[in-house]
Amino acid sequence: MVQWNRVTRREVLRAIREYDRLGAEKFFSEHGFAPTTTYEMVWDGRRYPPKAILGTAFELATGKRLASGDFEGGKTGAVKVLTELGFSIEHKF
C-alpha cells in the first residue's frame, strides 16, 4: 500500500508545474501515466489528470516512481488524497 502521507501540497504543485512545462503528451511519456478518463483536478482555472499528478508528486516527495497500476485513481485513490490536500476534483466533461 502506498504511503501518501509523504506527499504534501508542495509536491502536488511541483507536479502541476512539471505538467505545464512539459505539456500533456511529454508529461505522460516521461512519468508513465495516461490521460484521465473520469475525473479532473482543477487548479487555477486549468484541468489536470489526478492520478498522473499524484503519482508524480509521490515521486518528487520520495524519489520512488509509481506505475499507474500501483494505486487507484478514483474516489478511494488519487481523488481522495488530492481532495484531502485541498484540491478540487470534478467529473471529466
N, C-alpha and C positions, 0 to 999 in steps of 0.2 A: 504494500500500500504506500502511496506517495505521501510524504510528509509536507503538506502545504504550508505549515507554519513558518517555514523558512522564506516564503515569498511575501514581500510587502508591496504596498502601492508603488514604492520607488522602482522595484524591478518591473512591475507591470508597465509603468510609464516609460521605462527604458525600452521595453519590448515594443511599445507603441511607436516610439521614435525610430526604432530599427525598422519596423514595418513601413513607416512613412518614408524613411530614407531609401530603402531598397525597392519599394513597390511590392505589390502582392505576389506576383509570379516569382520573383527572385527570393523574396522572404520565404515562401513555401518551399522552394527548392533548397535553400540554404539551411532551413531549420526542420525540414522533414514533415511538414504538415500540408493539408489540403484546404481549399476554401470551405467555409461553413455551409451547412445545409439547413439548419433550423433556427439558430439564434445568432444575434449580432450584439456585440458590445458597442455602446455608443459613448464616445468621448469627444468633447469639444466639437460637436456637430458632425463628426465622422463616424463611420461604422467599421468595426474590426471583427475578425474571426476569434471568438472567445477561447477556443481550445488552443489554437496556434499561439495566441498572445500569452496565455497562461503557461503553456509548455516552454515557450521561450523565456518567460520571466523566471521559471523554475531553473532553467539552465544558467541564466545570469546570476541567480542567487546562490546556486550550489556548484556550478561547474559540471553538473551531470545532465546529459541530454536525454530527454524522454522521447520515446516513439509515440506516435498517435495512439497505438493500441495499449499503451501503458496506463491510460486513465480515461475516464468518461468525459464527454464534453457537455452533456445535458444538465438537467436540473439537479442531479446529485453529484455532478462533477465540476467542470470548469465554470459553469454558470453559477453554481452555488458559491464557489470560492471567490470568484470575482465580485459577486453581489456582496458577500461578507466584507470585502475590501473596499466597498463603497462605489463600485462601478455599476452603471446602468446596463441592463440586458433587455433586449427586445426580440420578439419573433422576427425572423427574416421576412421581408416582403415577398 
